[in-house]
Amino acid sequence: MKIGTDGVLLGAIAANIQSQKVLDIGTGCGLIGLMVAQKQNAIIDCVEIDNRAYSDAKENIENSPWSNKFRLFKTSFQEFAKLTKKKYDLIVCNPPFFHNSLKPYSNQRNTARHSDSLSFCDLITGVCKIISSDGKFLLIFPSEQQNDVSNILINNGLFVNEKWNIRPNPDKEVHRIIICGSKVKTDSFIINEIAIENGLRHQYSDEYKNLTCDYCI
């Protein structure tokens, strides 16, 4: 699976949240966990159900300078959340998006792109079970799914305290939303705006470059 802008944005934001116990749900190639590992002295658990993605994550983690920070689990998140006794102070997920849409041929891409394997309801219910009392979770999703996600959060007693509206460029509508929430409702609600490009293809905006510059090569 290719590294995408969604994962890069989510990883860059997650890396700036100080934590000791981190969970990366559906880690794919390990991108988000590795970004967090570069900035934090945390123990990072990664869950991945797909065989090839798990192998990619394992290879990438083992060949990184931070391999001693990681534990990698080949299982579904539903099963992991049911069995683990651990409580996490940061949970991050770049989840499957395309519920009920036309599925691509590749089974691997099906798992990565479609919510059949991990619905928002299963995801948030599991997060609620294993997040610490003052822990935070980060989630990215398409803007059209905002109402569904909000209703599931409310039903599970979780609150959104900060949000990032992501636009492809300043002239386009918001197409992705990142939320940061917890079991604790804060007095303030912060809304951030990020345009990925400045209007020209592959000409990235200052806010995008400032957020992700630590990971450039």
N, C-alpha and C positions, 0 to 999 in steps of 0.2 A: 504494500500500500504506500502511496506517495505521501510525503509530508505536506500538509496543507496549512493555509493561513489560519484556519480555526485553531488547530493544535498549537501553532506558534504563539498566537495571541493568548490562549488559555495558559500555556506554560509560562509565558513571560509574566502574566499577572500572578499566577500561583507562586512563582519563585520569590515574589516580593512580600508574601505573607509569612511571617515568622512562625515556624511550626517545629514540633519534635517528632510527631508520628503522622506520616502522610500516606494516603491511599490514592493510587491512580487506577481508576476503573476503566477497563478496556484499553489497556496501555498501547496496543498496536506495536509499533517498533520501539516503544520505550521513550518516545520524544519528550513528553511532559515530565515524566519522572526524572529524566536526565537533565532537563532544564532546571528543575527544582534543586537537584543534587549539586549543581554548580554554585548555588548561592546559599544553601542552608546545610547545617550540620544535623540533618534529620534522618531517621530511619524511614525508608520509602518502600512500601509494599505495592506491588503491581499485579493486577488481575487481568488475565487474557484467556479467552476460550478457544480462539482459532489456532490451529496447529502451526501454520506457517508464520503467523504474526508472533506467536509465542517464541518460536525459534529465532526470529529476527530480534525480538526484544532481548532474549537471552544472550545472543551474540553481541549486540550493541552494549549491553550493560557490562558483560564480562570484559570487553575491550575498552571500557571507559576508565578514567582515573578514579571513579567513585563506586566501583563495584561492591565494596564492603558496606555500602549504605543500603543495599537493595535486598529484598526478598521477592521472588517472582512466583506466582501461583497460576497454574493452568487449570482453570475452572470457570464456571459461570459466576457472575456476581451474586445471583440469587442464592446459590449454594454457599458461596463464601460468606455472605452476610448472615446466613443461617447458622454457620458453624463457628465463626470467629468469636473470641471473647474479648478482642481488643477494641479499644475506643480510640478514634482518630481525631486529632485537632485540625486536620486539613484533609478534605476529600475532594478530588478533582475528577471530572468526567467530561469527555468529548464523546457523547453518546451516538448510537444509531439514530438517523434522522427521518428517513423517507418511508414512513408508515403508509401502507396501501398504494405505493407508487409502483410503476413498472420495474421489475427487478432485473438487474444485469445478469448475464449468463454465469459469471464466475461465482461459485459458492462462497469464496473468501470475501468478495466484494459484497455479496448479500449480507453476510454476518456483520461487516463493518458499516454498511449503509442503512440497513433496515431494522426497524424497532421490534420486529417479531421476536428477536432473541433477547432483547432487554427493553421493555416498555418504560415510559417515564414513571408510570405508577410503581412498577417493581423497583426501579432505580431509587426513587425518592423514599419509598417505604423502607428499603434496605439502608439507605443513608441515615434515616432517622434512627434506626436501631443501633448503628455503630459509631455515630458521631459523638464526640464528647460534649459535656454540658455547655461548654463555651467554645466548641469547635466551629470551624467554618467550612462551607462547601462551595465549590465553584462549578458552574454548569453552563455550557454553551448550547444554544438551540436556535432553529429558524424563527424569525419574528412572528410568523403566522401561528406558531404553537404557544405563544405567550399566555393566552387565556387558559389553555389546558394545563400548562405547567403551574400557573398561579393557583388554580383550583386544587391541584394535587398537593401543592405545598401547604395550603391552608388546611386541608383535610388531615395533614400529618403534623400540624402544629409547628411548622417551620416558617421563618420570616426572612424576607429579602431585605438586606440593609444597604446594598450597593448594586448598581447596574451599569453595564456598558452597552450603549447602542452602537452597533458596528455597521458602517456604510461602505460599499465598494469604493465610492468617491463622494465628494461633498454634494454632488447633484443627484445622487441616487437615494432611494428610500432605504431605511434600515432593513438589512436582510438577516443579520444575526444579532442575538442578544446574549450577553454573558451576565450571569447573576452571582452575587456572593451573599450567602445567607447563613443562618444559624438557628438554634433554638431560642436565642435571645433577641428580642426586638429592641433596636437602638432608638434613641430620640431623633436621630437625623436619617434621612434617606438620600443617598448620593447618586446622582446620575452623571455618567461620563459619556462623551461622544468621541468616537474614533472613526475617521475616514482612512481606509487602507491606502488608497492612491490619491494623488492630488488632482486628478482629472485626466492625466495622461497614462497610457498603459505602461506598467512597470516603473512608474515614477512615484515612489512612495511618499506619503505625507510625513510631515515632521513628527506628528504625534505617534505614528506607527513606528518610525525609525527610532524615536527616543525610547519607546517601550521595548523594542526588540534588539537594540544595538549591541547589547552584551553578548549576543549569540551569533553575530556576523563573523564570517571567516574571510 
